[in-house]
Amino acid sequence: MRRVGLLALALLGGCGYHLAGRGDAVPKGARTVGIEVFRNRTQEYGLEVRLQRAIEDEFRRRGTLDVVPEAEADLVLRGEIASFTSRPVAFSATDEAVQYQGIIRIGMRLVERGSNRVVNETKSLLATQDFGAVSGVVITTSPHFQRGTLDGRDLINLTNVQLGGVGRRVATQELLDRVARDVYQRTMEGF
């Protein structure tokens, strides 16, 4: 049984696969990463700061590289938020938007600080997150709703505008967390 496990690992290694955490994308001597605030080309105030926090949290959670100030880092992650929009994707019989989709597109570059060599670059990374905008489409037992701070009994007291705003804020944070996971995977694991 042990031989089968070792053989599987050898085959996976030979096929370009590797265990999660640290792929060939990162130079072997790199121990630290600095994460710059991404340039925000959208009208969404403060989105760049929230994205930076989400990316830093993801790197800290995974623990492969220590997150340090840029001036002390072996690698520096830079990028820009190219777009951030919300668009209606489902409508009621009266043509009222009942569900929206948040969409974010970023570009990023991981650079060796000492040599300024680009280690990894992704010109366009897109992520989406759906959210309900009226009480009739909010599923209060869903994990998405359960993570929020809103109680299901309060839904009847909220206007659709208020509910849409709450949904958008929660969905935006989940979208940023999803982008942070994608950024980590692309920079550290080469995917």
C-alpha positions, 0 to 999 in steps of 0.5 A: 500500500505504501508503494502505491502512495509513493508511486502516485506521488512520483507520477503526480510530480512528473506530470507537473502537479504538486501539493498545494501551498507552494508551486514553481511560481515562487522563487525558492529563496522567497520567504516574505511578500509585501502587498501593495494597495491596488490601483482603483480604477472604479468609482467604488470608494475604498474598494482597494483597501478592502481588497488589500486586507482580503489578500493579506488575510488570505496570505496570512491564513495560508502561511506560506510567505510572511506578509511584511511591509513592501520595503522588507519583502522578497516579493511584492504583489502589485495590481489594479482593480480595472472594473467593479459593477453590479448588474441585474440578472433576474427579474420579477413578473413586473420587471423589477430586478430581484437578483444582481450579480457583482462583477470585479476584474483585476490585473496583478503582478508578483515581482521580485523586489531586489531584481524587479523580475516579474515572477507571475503576471495575470492581466485579467482575473474576473470574479462574480457573486450573486445577491438577492435584492428583494425579500422574496429571493433571499433564502434565509437558511442559506450559508450566504445569508447566515454569514451576514448580520441580518436576522431573517425576521427583520426582512419584512421591515426592510424596503427592497432598496435597503435589502439590496444595499445590505445584499450588495455589501455582503456580496462585495466582501464575499467577492473580495474574499474570492478574488483574494483566494484566486490571487493567492492560488495564481501567485503561489501555485501558478494556477 
